[in-house]
């Protein structure tokens, strides 16, 4: 057993415990409170008044898909040869030995959703990982999290250069609709065939990959910056009755009241850095505040490697600086992210029964001078300053 004592605990589920303890056993949190009796069977970390947080969660990044410090050899995020590639799986491209994983752990980030980029209309499936390990299969929290799709400039840019569809926003929407229609048709034929294998449709790997979307088991993870693209993603999701999360949502602050009525969660960012293309023209750290105040559930992302994953707390701090309530900013990289990814039964807060993914900071992580002294994943100290 591992006991952490004398910590200022931000549980992200209840009130802050000013001087408290967390007891960990077999990778799980088994007790949280102001006092836990210590015994000689426990390994003990005395936090000495430092801050204890759940491990932070990035709900949208590409860690392990674009490796640090190299070019083509480590660029595995976009299969730019076909605009419809739902059968691609992030897990087959992730390199957990990339130094970005160690850097993330040192920055207090312990879990991330990672997957394909936005070159294709449909890019493949995202996965959720714990960020410590040397074999990706052993790091998986959710192997098939969501199906990446993309609107706006990126698919247009890639395929207009190839003189093929889609070269317009109309083309992107049409390609997605066509695939969804074929996927529903394919799935319905499978259901109608029942136990009669002679009536099954010819196997189609792409359409097979879309079945979890059709069944409502996973959402479309929709890359959309501009307001009109956000509304197109919603229009198509409602048309086909599929689940949806709004990724980037850069102009979400311009349509916040309407998004609140629609009810889809928004994973906002990357808000730090230059406006590298026209559809980012309205990028601002005000977006999370305005969306939260309107009633939208918000997580904050790095889109790593756009922003290195270890700077996820900095992104939340800058959103707080722009007016987002401090606890809401913390939720956006902890429990909100976990709820949007549907992994909140395991991570995102410090509660009994959850995975023992906790981080000790020498001060509040929104202080840019703060450092992580201990990162604990599944009850094991994986980093110590």
N, C-alpha and C positions, 0 to 999 in steps of 0.2 A: 504493500500500500504506500501511497505517496500523499503526504499532507503538506498543503501550502497554507501558511499561517501569516497573520499580521498584514493582510493585503486589503487595499481598498478595492472592493469587488464590484465591478459593473456587470451585473448578471444579464442585463438586457431583457430580463423577464419581470423583475421586481425592482424595488428601490435599491439604490446603491448601498452596500454594506460598508460602512466607513472603516471598520477594522474586523476582518472576518477570515474564515478558513474554508478551504475546499479539500475534501478527501476523495482520493482517486484509487480505484482498485480494478484490476483486469481491464484496463482501458476505458472504464466508465466513471462518471461522477457519481459517488454514492452518498455524499452529504455536502451541504452548503449551509453556513451559518456564522453567527458572530463568535461562536466558540465550539471547538471540537477537541475532545480529550485526547491528548497525545500519549502514545505508548511506544515501547522499544521495538515493536514490529513494523513501525512506520519509518520510511525515509521522509525527511522533513526539509522543506525549503522555507526559510524565514524571509518573507518578502519585505520586512522592515518598512512597512508603510507604502510600498510601491503599488502601482495600479495593476489589477488583474482583469483582463478582458477575455471573452471568448475569442478564439482564433478568427481573424477576419476572413470574409468570403468575397471573392470577385465573381459576380454572376455572368460576366461575359469577357473572355479574353482568348488569346491564342497561344498560351504558354506551351512550349514543347513542339509547336508547329512551325514557328520561325525561330530558329536557334540563334543564340547570342554570338555576335562577332564573326559570322560567316555569311556567305551569300547563297548561291544556287544550291550548294550541298545541303544546307539546312532549311531550305525554303520548301515546306510541304503543306502549305495552308490552302492553296487554290489550285484545283485541277482545271486549268483554263483551256480546255479542249472541247467542252460540251456544256451548254448552259443548264442542263438538267442532270444532276449527279446525286440523287438522293441515296444511292447505294454506297456512298463513301462514308467511312467511319473514322472519326477523329482518333480513336484508340489505336488505329493502325499507323498513325504518323507521329505520335507523341514520343519524344525522346526525354525520359525522366532524368537523364544524366546531364541535360543542359543546365548550365550554371544559373539560369533564371529561377530554377526551383529553389536552390540554396538561398539565393538573394531574397526570394519571396518569404521564406521561412524567417530569415533574419529581420524582415520587415513586419513580422507579425501576421502574415497572411498564410492560412493553413489549408484552405479549400478554394478551388476555382472551377468554374465551368469553362471548358476550352473546346474549340472546334474549328471548322473550316472558315475561311474568309468570305468576302462578299463579291467575288468576281462572277459567280454563277447565280442564276435565278433561284435554283435549289442547289445547295452546296454539299449537303450531307449532314450527319448527325453529330451533335455536341455530346460530350461526356462531362461528368463531374468527378474530380479527383481530389484526394488528399495530396498534399504537395511534398510528401517525403516518401522516398522509396527508390529502388533501382529497377523495378519491373512494373510497368504500368498496370498490368492485370491485378496486381496486389494493392494498387492505390485507388482503384475505382470505387466511388460511392454510387454513382448511377451511370451505367454504360451508355444507355440510349436516353439522353435527357430531352432532346428537342431536335427538330428538323430545321436547319438553317435555310432561310430564303432571303433574298435581297431585292430591294427596290432602289430607284434613283440612278445616280450617275455611274456606279461601278459596273453593273452588268452592261449598260450602254457602252461604256468606254471600251471594255474588253471585246465585245462582239461586233461593234461597229468597225473596229480595226480589222476584224476578220471578214468584214463584209457579209455578216450573217445575222440572223435574228437571235436576240433582240438588239436593235439599235435605237429603239425609242422606249419610253415608259409604257406605251400601249403594247409594245412587243413583249416587255417583261411581264406585264399583267396577263397577257394572252397565254404565254408559255406556262405560267403558274396555274391558270385556270384549266388549261388543257391537261396538265399532269394530274391535277386534283380530280377532274372528271374521269380520266382514264383509271385513276386509282380506285375511285368509288365503284366504277363498273367492274374492275378486276376483282375487288373484294366481294362484291355482290354475287359474281359468278362462282367464287369459291364457296360462299355460304349456300348458294342454291345447289351446288354439286353434292354437298353433304358428304356421305361416305362413298359416293360413287366416283371413283377416281377418273373414270372415262369422261366425265363431264367437267373436269377441272380445266380452266384455261391454261394455255401454254405458259410455262414458267417465265416470269419477267422479273429480273432482279431489281430493277428500279421501282417497279410497282409494288413488289414485295416490301421494299424498304419504306414505302409510303403507308402501308397498312396501319402502323401505330398512330399515324396522324389521322387517318380516316376513322379509326375506332375511338378517337378522343383520348388515347393513352398518353400522347405527347403533343406539345404545341408546336406550331410554326414559330420559329425564333426569327422575327422579321427585322432585318436591317433596314431602317428607314430614318433619314435625317429630316427631310423637308416635310412640312405640314401636309402637303398634298399626297406625298408618298405614304405617310402614316395613315391617312384616311383610305388610301387604296388598299393597304394591308388589312385594315379593318373591314372594308367593303367585301373583300374576297373571303376573309375568314367567316364573316356572317353569312355570305352567300352559300358556303359549303358546310357551315356548321362545325368548324374546326376550332381548336384552341389556339391562342395567340399570345405571345409576349412582344412588347414593343422595345426593340433594341436601338440604342443611341438616342432616339426621340429628341433630336437636337432642337427642333422648333416646337417641342411640346409645350413650352411656356406660352406660345402664341395661341394655343387651342386647348388650354388646360381644362376649362369648364366642360368642353365637349368630351375630352378624354375621360374625365371623371364620370360622366354619364355612361360612357361605353364600358368602363369597368376593367379594362385590361391593365396589367402592371407595366411599369416602364423601367427599363434598365438604362440609366442615363450616362452618357459620356462617349468618348473621352473629351472632357471639357478643358483640359490643360493643353497648351500648345498653340501653334499658329493655325489660321484658317486656310487649310491646304487646298481646298476646292470650293466651288461656288455654293454647294448645298450646305456648307458649314458657316455661311455668312452671318447667321444669327446665333452662333454658338456663344453661350454665356454660362457662368456658374450660378446665375439666378434660376436656371431651369428647375433644379430639384426643389427649391423653396416654393416656387409658384405651383408646381405640380402637387406637392405635398399639401399645401394650403388649400388646393382645390379638392383634395380627397383622393388623389391617385397614390397607389402603393408604389414606392420608388426604391430602387437599388442604384448604387453608383458603381461604375465599371472603370477599368483602366484601358480596356481593349489591347492589353499587352500583346506585342511589344511597342504599341504606339506610345503608351506610358508604361515604364517598367512596373511590374506587378507590386514591388515593394513600396511604391508610392501611392497605393490605394488609400491609406489613411490620410495622406496629404490631400488627395482629391476630395475626400469627405471634409477635411478641415477647410478647404477653400470654399466648398459649398456652404459650410457654417459661416465663414467670413462674409459670404454674400447674403446672409440672412436666414439660412435654414437653421432651425432649432438644433441645439447641440445633440440632444438625445435622438432626434430624427436623423441627424447626420450619421450618428453611430449605428443606428438601426439599419441605415442604407448599406452598410458594409458588414452587417451581422445578421440579425434575425429577419429583417425584410428580405435580404438576399436569399437566406435559407428557405423562407416561405415561398418565394417566387420559384425557386428551384425544386420545391417540394422535398426538401431534405431537413426541414426544421424539427423532425422527430429525432434527428441525430446531432445536429450542430446548430450554431447561431446564437446560443445563449448558454449561460452556466446554470444548469438545472440538474437535479438528480435524475439519473437514467440516461443522460445524453453522453455522447462520446467525450472523452476527456481531452478536448482540443482547447487549450487555454494558453494565454501569453501574459508574461509579466513585463510591464513597461516601467522604466525608472521614473516616468512622469506621464501626464496625459498624452496620448499619441497625437493629438492635434497640435502639440508643441513641436515645432520642427527640430528642436534640439533633443527630443526624446529618443531613447534607444531601447531596444528589446534586450532584456537580460536572460530570459528563458522562453523558449517555445516548446510546448508540449503537445504532441499529437498522439491520440489513442493511448494516453497515459504515459508515454515515453518522452523523456527530455531529448529532443532532436537538435536543439541548439542552445548553447549556454555561452554568454558573453565572457 
